[in-house]
Amino acid sequence: MTKLFVGKASDIPHGKIVHMTIGKKKDILVVNIGGNYHAVSNLCSHEGLRLHEGRLTGKELVCPWHGAKWDVTTGKLVLFPEKLKSLRSFKVSIENDSVYVEG
């Protein structure tokens, strides 16, 4: 696995959504929830649209397009009228105030 630098932990305050694209295949969303950092796929499993423009309410990420909700700490679907796949989650590590995602 490759470690990918996201940014400084001090630059990602509680409730902030950061997204990054790696190559043509990986689009990742990173959030800080109470000092714990989580990373999931930035692509909605309903229509494949980008989620970073959505809103974060507690630990729930709301898709800006169709209102689906996922738990960003697990990637699991919380609410939507039809069953959708979970978002892929990624391991996050912090080293000397730097946030990394393993992908």
N, CA, C and O atoms as CSV, one atom per row, in Angstrom:
chain,resi,resn,atom,element,x,y,z
A,1,MET,N,N,0.831,-1.188,0.000
A,1,MET,CA,C,0.000,0.000,0.000
A,1,MET,C,C,0.871,1.246,0.000
A,1,MET,O,O,1.943,1.278,0.605
A,2,THR,N,N,0.394,2.254,-0.682
A,2,THR,CA,C,1.089,3.524,-0.761
A,2,THR,C,C,0.478,4.516,0.210
A,2,THR,O,O,-0.745,4.598,0.324
A,3,LYS,N,N,1.310,5.267,0.908
A,3,LYS,CA,C,0.833,6.334,1.788
A,3,LYS,C,C,0.738,7.609,0.977
A,3,LYS,O,O,1.696,8.018,0.322
A,4,LEU,N,N,-0.444,8.242,1.028
A,4,LEU,CA,C,-0.670,9.468,0.279
A,4,LEU,C,C,-0.866,10.627,1.244
A,4,LEU,O,O,-1.703,10.554,2.143
A,5,PHE,N,N,-0.103,11.688,1.063
A,5,PHE,CA,C,-0.193,12.860,1.926
A,5,PHE,C,C,-1.469,13.633,1.610
A,5,PHE,O,O,-1.723,13.969,0.454
A,6,VAL,N,N,-2.274,13.916,2.640
A,6,VAL,CA,C,-3.517,14.671,2.472
A,6,VAL,C,C,-3.304,16.132,2.828
A,6,VAL,O,O,-3.742,17.020,2.096
A,7,GLY,N,N,-2.635,16.389,3.945
A,7,GLY,CA,C,-2.408,17.753,4.410
A,7,GLY,C,C,-2.023,17.732,5.869
A,7,GLY,O,O,-1.856,16.670,6.469
A,8,LYS,N,N,-1.887,18.902,6.425
A,8,LYS,CA,C,-1.564,19.042,7.838
A,8,LYS,C,C,-2.844,18.868,8.642
A,8,LYS,O,O,-3.884,19.425,8.288
A,9,ALA,N,N,-2.771,18.104,9.715
A,9,ALA,CA,C,-3.942,17.897,10.580
A,9,ALA,C,C,-4.456,19.229,11.098
A,9,ALA,O,O,-5.665,19.420,11.225
A,10,SER,N,N,-3.559,20.142,11.395
A,10,SER,CA,C,-3.960,21.454,11.913
A,10,SER,C,C,-4.720,22.286,10.875
A,10,SER,O,O,-5.383,23.259,11.234
A,11,ASP,N,N,-4.632,21.918,9.606
A,11,ASP,CA,C,-5.355,22.622,8.544
A,11,ASP,C,C,-6.690,21.966,8.200
A,11,ASP,O,O,-7.407,22.431,7.313
A,12,ILE,N,N,-7.021,20.880,8.908
A,12,ILE,CA,C,-8.282,20.175,8.659
A,12,ILE,C,C,-9.084,20.199,9.961
A,12,ILE,O,O,-9.022,19.249,10.741
A,13,PRO,N,N,-9.840,21.282,10.204
A,13,PRO,CA,C,-10.593,21.391,11.448
A,13,PRO,C,C,-11.776,20.428,11.503
A,13,PRO,O,O,-12.179,19.858,10.489
A,14,HIS,N,N,-12.322,20.258,12.701
A,14,HIS,CA,C,-13.491,19.406,12.902
A,14,HIS,C,C,-14.593,19.793,11.909
A,14,HIS,O,O,-14.916,20.969,11.745
A,15,GLY,N,N,-15.156,18.785,11.257
A,15,GLY,CA,C,-16.265,18.998,10.332
A,15,GLY,C,C,-15.874,19.384,8.925
A,15,GLY,O,O,-16.746,19.536,8.070
A,16,LYS,N,N,-14.587,19.548,8.657
A,16,LYS,CA,C,-14.152,19.942,7.318
A,16,LYS,C,C,-14.028,18.717,6.418
A,16,LYS,O,O,-13.595,17.650,6.852
A,17,ILE,N,N,-14.418,18.892,5.149
A,17,ILE,CA,C,-14.287,17.847,4.135
A,17,ILE,C,C,-13.150,18.240,3.196
A,17,ILE,O,O,-13.137,19.345,2.653
A,18,VAL,N,N,-12.207,17.339,3.012
A,18,VAL,CA,C,-11.099,17.552,2.080
A,18,VAL,C,C,-11.177,16.432,1.046
A,18,VAL,O,O,-11.407,15.274,1.395
A,19,HIS,N,N,-10.985,16.778,-0.221
A,19,HIS,CA,C,-10.981,15.702,-1.217
A,19,HIS,C,C,-9.694,15.754,-2.024
A,19,HIS,O,O,-9.061,16.799,-2.176
A,20,MET,N,N,-9.336,14.583,-2.534
A,20,MET,CA,C,-8.128,14.476,-3.350
A,20,MET,C,C,-8.341,13.433,-4.420
A,20,MET,O,O,-9.029,12.434,-4.212
A,21,THR,N,N,-7.744,13.678,-5.565
A,21,THR,CA,C,-7.829,12.740,-6.675
A,21,THR,C,C,-6.435,12.210,-6.947
A,21,THR,O,O,-5.482,12.978,-7.079
A,22,ILE,N,N,-6.321,10.902,-7.029
A,22,ILE,CA,C,-5.051,10.256,-7.302
A,22,ILE,C,C,-5.190,9.514,-8.621
A,22,ILE,O,O,-5.946,8.548,-8.724
A,23,GLY,N,N,-4.467,9.966,-9.615
A,23,GLY,CA,C,-4.581,9.347,-10.934
A,23,GLY,C,C,-5.989,9.501,-11.484
A,23,GLY,O,O,-6.662,10.494,-11.207
A,24,LYS,N,N,-6.432,8.535,-12.252
A,24,LYS,CA,C,-7.760,8.593,-12.852
A,24,LYS,C,C,-8.781,7.746,-12.110
A,24,LYS,O,O,-9.972,7.805,-12.413
A,25,LYS,N,N,-8.328,6.955,-11.139
A,25,LYS,CA,C,-9.228,5.992,-10.525
A,25,LYS,C,C,-9.582,6.252,-9.073
A,25,LYS,O,O,-10.621,5.779,-8.611
A,26,LYS,N,N,-8.759,6.985,-8.334
A,26,LYS,CA,C,-9.024,7.171,-6.909
A,26,LYS,C,C,-9.431,8.601,-6.616
A,26,LYS,O,O,-8.674,9.542,-6.858
A,27,ASP,N,N,-10.623,8.749,-6.096
A,27,ASP,CA,C,-11.151,10.035,-5.657
A,27,ASP,C,C,-11.543,9.820,-4.203
A,27,ASP,O,O,-12.485,9.082,-3.915
A,28,ILE,N,N,-10.822,10.463,-3.282
A,28,ILE,CA,C,-10.956,10.188,-1.851
A,28,ILE,C,C,-11.410,11.438,-1.106
A,28,ILE,O,O,-11.015,12.559,-1.429
A,29,LEU,N,N,-12.245,11.212,-0.108
A,29,LEU,CA,C,-12.754,12.274,0.743
A,29,LEU,C,C,-12.241,12.013,2.161
A,29,LEU,O,O,-12.357,10.896,2.666
A,30,VAL,N,N,-11.678,13.035,2.802
A,30,VAL,CA,C,-11.143,12.904,4.154
A,30,VAL,C,C,-11.874,13.890,5.050
A,30,VAL,O,O,-12.070,15.046,4.673
A,31,VAL,N,N,-12.281,13.440,6.238
A,31,VAL,CA,C,-12.976,14.308,7.181
A,31,VAL,C,C,-12.366,14.178,8.574
A,31,VAL,O,O,-11.791,13.151,8.934
A,32,ASN,N,N,-12.509,15.241,9.333
A,32,ASN,CA,C,-12.084,15.266,10.729
A,32,ASN,C,C,-13.354,15.309,11.565
A,32,ASN,O,O,-14.134,16.256,11.468
A,33,ILE,N,N,-13.561,14.293,12.379
A,33,ILE,CA,C,-14.705,14.265,13.282
A,33,ILE,C,C,-14.155,14.174,14.702
A,33,ILE,O,O,-13.723,13.113,15.152
A,34,GLY,N,N,-14.183,15.293,15.383
A,34,GLY,CA,C,-13.716,15.332,16.767
A,34,GLY,C,C,-12.269,14.935,16.944
A,34,GLY,O,O,-11.914,14.336,17.960
A,35,GLY,N,N,-11.423,15.255,15.979
A,35,GLY,CA,C,-10.004,14.914,16.076
A,35,GLY,C,C,-9.652,13.545,15.531
A,35,GLY,O,O,-8.483,13.160,15.533
A,36,ASN,N,N,-10.643,12.806,15.064
A,36,ASN,CA,C,-10.417,11.513,14.421
A,36,ASN,C,C,-10.624,11.684,12.918
A,36,ASN,O,O,-11.642,12.219,12.479
A,37,TYR,N,N,-9.665,11.231,12.146
A,37,TYR,CA,C,-9.703,11.418,10.699
A,37,TYR,C,C,-10.172,10.140,10.022
A,37,TYR,O,O,-9.750,9.039,10.378
A,38,HIS,N,N,-11.057,10.304,9.035
A,38,HIS,CA,C,-11.631,9.173,8.315
A,38,HIS,C,C,-11.568,9.474,6.824
A,38,HIS,O,O,-11.647,10.632,6.413
A,39,ALA,N,N,-11.426,8.424,6.014
A,39,ALA,CA,C,-11.361,8.589,4.566
A,39,ALA,C,C,-12.255,7.561,3.894
A,39,ALA,O,O,-12.237,6.378,4.233
A,40,VAL,N,N,-13.039,8.040,2.929
A,40,VAL,CA,C,-13.916,7.174,2.143
A,40,VAL,C,C,-13.853,7.616,0.690
A,40,VAL,O,O,-13.317,8.677,0.370
A,41,SER,N,N,-14.403,6.794,-0.174
A,41,SER,CA,C,-14.498,7.156,-1.584
A,41,SER,C,C,-15.311,8.436,-1.719
A,41,SER,O,O,-16.284,8.634,-0.991
A,42,ASN,N,N,-14.923,9.292,-2.632
A,42,ASN,CA,C,-15.617,10.553,-2.887
A,42,ASN,C,C,-16.724,10.382,-3.919
A,42,ASN,O,O,-17.359,11.361,-4.312
A,43,LEU,N,N,-16.961,9.156,-4.359
A,43,LEU,CA,C,-17.947,8.927,-5.412
A,43,LEU,C,C,-19.184,8.227,-4.875
A,43,LEU,O,O,-19.088,7.165,-4.260
A,44,CYS,N,N,-20.342,8.823,-5.107
A,44,CYS,CA,C,-21.620,8.268,-4.690
A,44,CYS,C,C,-21.841,6.915,-5.365
A,44,CYS,O,O,-21.649,6.775,-6.573
A,45,SER,N,N,-22.243,5.928,-4.574
A,45,SER,CA,C,-22.465,4.593,-5.149
A,45,SER,C,C,-23.818,4.494,-5.853
A,45,SER,O,O,-24.176,3.425,-6.348
A,46,HIS,N,N,-24.559,5.572,-5.902
A,46,HIS,CA,C,-25.844,5.613,-6.615
A,46,HIS,C,C,-25.619,6.020,-8.066
A,46,HIS,O,O,-25.982,5.287,-8.987
A,47,GLU,N,N,-25.015,7.199,-8.267
A,47,GLU,CA,C,-24.817,7.725,-9.620
A,47,GLU,C,C,-23.358,8.001,-9.965
A,47,GLU,O,O,-23.055,8.433,-11.077
A,48,GLY,N,N,-22.443,7.751,-9.013
A,48,GLY,CA,C,-21.026,7.982,-9.282
A,48,GLY,C,C,-20.627,9.443,-9.245
A,48,GLY,O,O,-19.560,9.802,-9.742
A,49,LEU,N,N,-21.463,10.293,-8.666
A,49,LEU,CA,C,-21.163,11.717,-8.595
A,49,LEU,C,C,-20.312,12.014,-7.368
A,49,LEU,O,O,-20.286,11.230,-6.419
A,50,ARG,N,N,-19.623,13.135,-7.387
A,50,ARG,CA,C,-18.705,13.494,-6.302
A,50,ARG,C,C,-19.454,13.961,-5.057
A,50,ARG,O,O,-20.409,14.734,-5.131
A,51,LEU,N,N,-18.992,13.470,-3.921
A,51,LEU,CA,C,-19.665,13.741,-2.656
A,51,LEU,C,C,-19.090,14.924,-1.877
A,51,LEU,O,O,-19.732,15.403,-0.942
A,52,HIS,N,N,-17.906,15.403,-2.233
A,52,HIS,CA,C,-17.273,16.452,-1.435
A,52,HIS,C,C,-18.059,17.765,-1.429
A,52,HIS,O,O,-17.799,18.635,-0.598
A,53,GLU,N,N,-19.008,17.915,-2.339
A,53,GLU,CA,C,-19.843,19.115,-2.353
A,53,GLU,C,C,-21.058,18.966,-1.437
A,53,GLU,O,O,-21.846,19.898,-1.280
A,54,GLY,N,N,-21.199,17.781,-0.833
A,54,GLY,CA,C,-22.299,17.537,0.087
A,54,GLY,C,C,-22.023,18.171,1.435
A,54,GLY,O,O,-21.067,18.928,1.601
A,55,ARG,N,N,-22.877,17.849,2.393
A,55,ARG,CA,C,-22.677,18.415,3.725
A,55,ARG,C,C,-22.441,17.304,4.735
A,55,ARG,O,O,-22.927,16.182,4.591
A,56,LEU,N,N,-21.688,17.651,5.747
A,56,LEU,CA,C,-21.376,16.722,6.820
A,56,LEU,C,C,-22.179,17.140,8.042
A,56,LEU,O,O,-22.040,18.263,8.529
A,57,THR,N,N,-23.017,16.238,8.537
A,57,THR,CA,C,-23.816,16.487,9.725
A,57,THR,C,C,-23.410,15.437,10.744
A,57,THR,O,O,-23.797,14.274,10.636
A,58,GLY,N,N,-22.633,15.849,11.730
A,58,GLY,CA,C,-22.074,14.877,12.663
A,58,GLY,C,C,-21.122,13.970,11.900
A,58,GLY,O,O,-20.120,14.428,11.352
A,59,LYS,N,N,-21.441,12.686,11.869
A,59,LYS,CA,C,-20.599,11.750,11.106
A,59,LYS,C,C,-21.292,11.283,9.826
A,59,LYS,O,O,-20.824,10.358,9.162
A,60,GLU,N,N,-22.417,11.932,9.484
A,60,GLU,CA,C,-23.145,11.558,8.269
A,60,GLU,C,C,-22.845,12.517,7.131
A,60,GLU,O,O,-22.955,13.734,7.275
A,61,LEU,N,N,-22.466,11.945,6.002
A,61,LEU,CA,C,-22.221,12.703,4.787
A,61,LEU,C,C,-23.469,12.597,3.916
A,61,LEU,O,O,-23.929,11.498,3.606
A,62,VAL,N,N,-24.010,13.748,3.527
A,62,VAL,CA,C,-25.224,13.781,2.719
A,62,VAL,C,C,-24.857,14.114,1.281
A,62,VAL,O,O,-24.241,15.145,1.012
A,63,CYS,N,N,-25.242,13.230,0.353
A,63,CYS,CA,C,-24.976,13.442,-1.073
A,63,CYS,C,C,-25.717,14.697,-1.540
A,63,CYS,O,O,-26.910,14.844,-1.274
A,64,PRO,N,N,-25.021,15.604,-2.233
A,64,PRO,CA,C,-25.660,16.838,-2.683
A,64,PRO,C,C,-26.641,16.619,-3.835
A,64,PRO,O,O,-27.401,17.527,-4.173
A,65,TRP,N,N,-26.638,15.464,-4.428
A,65,TRP,CA,C,-27.451,15.219,-5.617
A,65,TRP,C,C,-28.782,14.542,-5.305
A,65,TRP,O,O,-29.822,14.983,-5.793
A,66,HIS,N,N,-28.768,13.490,-4.510
A,66,HIS,CA,C,-30.001,12.734,-4.269
A,66,HIS,C,C,-30.294,12.494,-2.796
A,66,HIS,O,O,-31.244,11.784,-2.465
A,67,GLY,N,N,-29.488,13.079,-1.899
A,67,GLY,CA,C,-29.764,13.023,-0.472
A,67,GLY,C,C,-29.398,11.740,0.256
A,67,GLY,O,O,-29.738,11.587,1.429
A,68,ALA,N,N,-28.714,10.815,-0.405
A,68,ALA,CA,C,-28.272,9.599,0.290
A,68,ALA,C,C,-27.341,9.999,1.429
A,68,ALA,O,O,-26.615,10.988,1.327
A,69,LYS,N,N,-27.365,9.226,2.515
A,69,LYS,CA,C,-26.510,9.510,3.671
A,69,LYS,C,C,-25.634,8.309,3.982
A,69,LYS,O,O,-26.097,7.169,4.010
A,70,TRP,N,N,-24.356,8.590,4.215
A,70,TRP,CA,C,-23.401,7.551,4.615
A,70,TRP,C,C,-22.729,7.949,5.916
A,70,TRP,O,O,-22.566,9.135,6.205
A,71,ASP,N,N,-22.346,6.966,6.688
A,71,ASP,CA,C,-21.540,7.165,7.892
A,71,ASP,C,C,-20.084,7.207,7.423
A,71,ASP,O,O,-19.556,6.201,6.949
A,72,VAL,N,N,-19.441,8.359,7.552
A,72,VAL,CA,C,-18.070,8.488,7.041
A,72,VAL,C,C,-17.051,7.744,7.891
A,72,VAL,O,O,-15.908,7.569,7.469
A,73,THR,N,N,-17.446,7.303,9.084
A,73,THR,CA,C,-16.502,6.552,9.907
A,73,THR,C,C,-16.420,5.095,9.466
A,73,THR,O,O,-15.442,4.410,9.764
A,74,THR,N,N,-17.445,4.618,8.757
A,74,THR,CA,C,-17.470,3.219,8.306
A,74,THR,C,C,-17.678,3.068,6.797
A,74,THR,O,O,-17.338,2.034,6.222
A,75,GLY,N,N,-18.234,4.099,6.160
A,75,GLY,CA,C,-18.569,4.024,4.740
A,75,GLY,C,C,-19.942,3.405,4.486
A,75,GLY,O,O,-20.375,3.307,3.338
A,76,LYS,N,N,-20.628,2.989,5.548
A,76,LYS,CA,C,-21.919,2.305,5.387
A,76,LYS,C,C,-23.051,3.285,5.114
A,76,LYS,O,O,-23.074,4.399,5.637
A,77,LEU,N,N,-23.988,2.843,4.281
A,77,LEU,CA,C,-25.173,3.620,3.960
A,77,LEU,C,C,-26.045,3.752,5.202
A,77,LEU,O,O,-26.288,2.771,5.904
A,78,VAL,N,N,-26.513,4.964,5.468
A,78,VAL,CA,C,-27.384,5.228,6.615
A,78,VAL,C,C,-28.828,5.371,6.156
A,78,VAL,O,O,-29.739,4.842,6.792
A,79,LEU,N,N,-29.041,6.096,5.038
A,79,LEU,CA,C,-30.403,6.365,4.608
A,79,LEU,C,C,-30.478,6.622,3.106
A,79,LEU,O,O,-29.749,7.456,2.570
A,80,PHE,N,N,-31.358,5.906,2.446
A,80,PHE,CA,C,-31.701,6.137,1.046
A,80,PHE,C,C,-32.842,5.190,0.727
A,80,PHE,O,O,-32.896,4.094,1.285
A,81,PRO,N,N,-33.762,5.577,-0.158
A,81,PRO,CA,C,-34.912,4.712,-0.450
A,81,PRO,C,C,-34.559,3.345,-1.035
A,81,PRO,O,O,-35.324,2.393,-0.880
A,82,GLU,N,N,-33.421,3.236,-1.698
A,82,GLU,CA,C,-33.006,1.939,-2.228
A,82,GLU,C,C,-31.660,1.550,-1.629
A,82,GLU,O,O,-30.930,2.407,-1.130
A,83,LYS,N,N,-31.336,0.286,-1.676
A,83,LYS,CA,C,-30.065,-0.203,-1.115
A,83,LYS,C,C,-28.923,0.192,-2.045
A,83,LYS,O,O,-28.953,-0.082,-3.245
A,84,LEU,N,N,-27.927,0.834,-1.471
A,84,LEU,CA,C,-26.728,1.217,-2.214
A,84,LEU,C,C,-25.523,0.548,-1.574
A,84,LEU,O,O,-25.557,0.165,-0.404
A,85,LYS,N,N,-24.462,0.412,-2.353
A,85,LYS,CA,C,-23.219,-0.131,-1.818
A,85,LYS,C,C,-22.610,0.847,-0.820
A,85,LYS,O,O,-22.804,2.059,-0.914
A,86,SER,N,N,-21.879,0.301,0.124
A,86,SER,CA,C,-21.121,1.139,1.054
A,86,SER,C,C,-20.032,1.861,0.284
A,86,SER,O,O,-19.606,1.411,-0.780
A,87,LEU,N,N,-19.585,2.983,0.829
A,87,LEU,CA,C,-18.446,3.686,0.251
A,87,LEU,C,C,-17.183,2.948,0.675
A,87,LEU,O,O,-17.096,2.461,1.803
A,88,ARG,N,N,-16.227,2.865,-0.202
A,88,ARG,CA,C,-14.953,2.246,0.159
A,88,ARG,C,C,-14.281,3.120,1.211
A,88,ARG,O,O,-14.223,4.341,1.063
A,89,SER,N,N,-13.779,2.504,2.260
A,89,SER,CA,C,-13.074,3.271,3.282
A,89,SER,C,C,-11.573,3.005,3.178
A,89,SER,O,O,-11.144,1.959,2.690
A,90,PHE,N,N,-10.800,3.959,3.641
A,90,PHE,CA,C,-9.343,3.902,3.571
A,90,PHE,C,C,-8.776,4.140,4.962
A,90,PHE,O,O,-9.356,4.877,5.760
A,91,LYS,N,N,-7.646,3.517,5.248
A,91,LYS,CA,C,-6.966,3.714,6.525
A,91,LYS,C,C,-6.290,5.083,6.522
A,91,LYS,O,O,-5.675,5.489,5.536
A,92,VAL,N,N,-6.419,5.784,7.652
A,92,VAL,CA,C,-5.810,7.104,7.816
A,92,VAL,C,C,-4.794,7.033,8.938
A,92,VAL,O,O,-5.038,6.387,9.957
A,93,SER,N,N,-3.660,7.689,8.762
A,93,SER,CA,C,-2.660,7.774,9.825
A,93,SER,C,C,-2.190,9.215,9.967
A,93,SER,O,O,-2.219,9.995,9.015
A,94,ILE,N,N,-1.759,9.548,11.176
A,94,ILE,CA,C,-1.250,10.889,11.474
A,94,ILE,C,C,0.188,10.736,11.930
A,94,ILE,O,O,0.485,9.943,12.823
A,95,GLU,N,N,1.077,11.498,11.313
A,95,GLU,CA,C,2.491,11.485,11.696
A,95,GLU,C,C,2.997,12.920,11.733
A,95,GLU,O,O,3.029,13.600,10.708
A,96,ASN,N,N,3.390,13.375,12.912
A,96,ASN,CA,C,3.926,14.740,13.065
A,96,ASN,C,C,3.043,15.797,12.418
A,96,ASN,O,O,3.526,16.630,11.650
A,97,ASP,N,N,1.748,15.766,12.727
A,97,ASP,CA,C,0.750,16.708,12.234
A,97,ASP,C,C,0.440,16.535,10.738
A,97,ASP,O,O,-0.273,17.357,10.163
A,98,SER,N,N,0.960,15.494,10.114
A,98,SER,CA,C,0.641,15.235,8.714
A,98,SER,C,C,-0.379,14.085,8.626
A,98,SER,O,O,-0.242,13.062,9.297
A,99,VAL,N,N,-1.395,14.281,7.785
A,99,VAL,CA,C,-2.444,13.264,7.595
A,99,VAL,C,C,-2.129,12.497,6.326
A,99,VAL,O,O,-1.867,13.085,5.277
A,100,TYR,N,N,-2.160,11.157,6.436
A,100,TYR,CA,C,-1.900,10.279,5.297
A,100,TYR,C,C,-3.063,9.302,5.123
A,100,TYR,O,O,-3.684,8.872,6.095
A,101,VAL,N,N,-3.340,8.966,3.879
A,101,VAL,CA,C,-4.326,7.935,3.559
A,101,VAL,C,C,-3.563,6.806,2.894
A,101,VAL,O,O,-2.711,7.041,2.037
A,102,GLU,N,N,-3.870,5.576,3.292
A,102,GLU,CA,C,-3.240,4.438,2.631
A,102,GLU,C,C,-4.135,3.977,1.493
A,102,GLU,O,O,-5.301,3.639,1.697
A,103,GLY,N,N,-3.586,3.969,0.327
A,103,GLY,CA,C,-4.390,3.601,-0.837
A,103,GLY,C,C,-3.553,3.010,-1.841
A,103,GLY,O,O,-4.041,2.630,-2.906
